[in-house]
Amino acid sequence: MIAHVNIGSNQGNRKANIARAIDLLADVGEVLKVSDTVSSAPWGFESDLEFLNVGVNLETECSPRELLFRLQEIERKISPDGEHRNSAGDYQDREIDLDLIAYGDEVLETDNLTLPHPRMHLRRFVLQPMAELLPQWRHPLNGLSCEEMLGVIQ
């Protein structure tokens, strides 16, 4: 199955953090393609530190839940003390963030995983790399391509 993963970093050596995450993805499947880098302001919280993001197409035999677990392991390897959220539950700066955006055309909703990613349509830093790598992909719930979703938010 081809999964689409978004990788972001806004702390430390952002390019090196992302490169290491891509290298570690090779233990999870075959990295088919990596998008151009997108720079963006933090989404959902205030910070002076800009994010760098890339999209990755990953051919994997992992189930969606297994893949999510493996992505979280990669985050812990790169940033053992890193947390996505602060004590109040708000997003915060981080060395690395790996998000499972889509798993083929699968639609899934569990306590810890929703596919496609429930906020992907709001995030240029997710849609732009995905549009580059998977121009033919259409959101299985709203029927829109990434380019069409980008047109709504830009």
QUIJO-V928676 format. One record per pair of residues at least 24 apart in sequence whose ideal C-beta (glycine too) atoms are under 7 Angstrom apart, sorted by the first residue. I is the first residue (numbers start at 1). J is the second residue. D is the distance in whole Angstrom. If there is no record, write none. Layout:
((I	J	D) (I	J	D))
//
This chain:
((1	60	6) (1	103	6) (1	104	5) (2	32	7) (2	57	6) (2	59	6) (2	104	6) (3	58	5) (3	60	6) (3	67	6) (3	100	6) (3	102	7) (3	103	5) (4	55	6) (4	57	6) (4	101	5) (4	102	4) (4	130	6) (4	133	7) (4	134	6) (5	56	5) (5	58	6) (5	71	7) (5	98	6) (5	99	7) (5	100	6) (5	101	7) (6	53	6) (6	55	6) (6	99	5) (6	101	5) (6	126	5) (6	129	7) (7	53	7) (7	54	5) (7	56	6) (7	98	5) (8	51	5) (8	52	7) (8	53	4) (8	97	5) (8	125	7) (9	51	7) (9	52	6) (9	95	6) (9	96	5) (10	42	6) (10	47	7) (10	49	4) (10	50	6) (10	51	4) (10	93	5) (10	94	7) (11	49	6) (11	93	5) (11	94	6) (11	95	5) (12	95	5) (14	52	4) (15	52	7) (17	78	6) (17	95	5) (17	96	5) (18	52	6) (18	54	6) (20	78	6) (21	74	6) (21	78	6) (21	96	6) (21	98	6) (22	56	6) (24	74	5) (24	77	6) (25	56	6) (25	58	6) (25	74	7) (28	58	7) (28	60	6) (28	62	6) (28	67	7) (28	70	5) (29	58	5) (29	59	5) (29	60	3) (29	61	7) (29	62	7) (30	59	4) (31	56	6) (31	58	6) (32	57	4) (32	58	7) (32	59	6) (33	57	5) (33	133	5) (35	129	3) (35	132	5) (35	133	5) (36	132	6) (38	125	5) (38	128	5) (38	129	6) (40	124	7) (40	125	4) (43	123	6) (44	91	4) (45	90	6) (45	91	4) (45	92	6) (47	93	5) (49	93	5) (51	125	7) (53	125	4) (53	129	7) (54	129	6) (55	129	3) (55	130	5) (55	132	7) (55	133	5) (57	133	5) (57	134	7) (64	100	7) (64	103	5) (64	106	6) (64	108	6) (64	113	6) (64	115	6) (65	113	6) (67	100	6) (68	100	5) (68	113	5) (71	98	4) (71	100	6) (74	98	6) (101	126	6) (101	130	6) (102	137	7) (105	140	5) (107	140	5) (107	141	6) (116	140	7) (121	149	5) (122	153	6) (124	150	7) (124	153	6) (124	154	7))
//
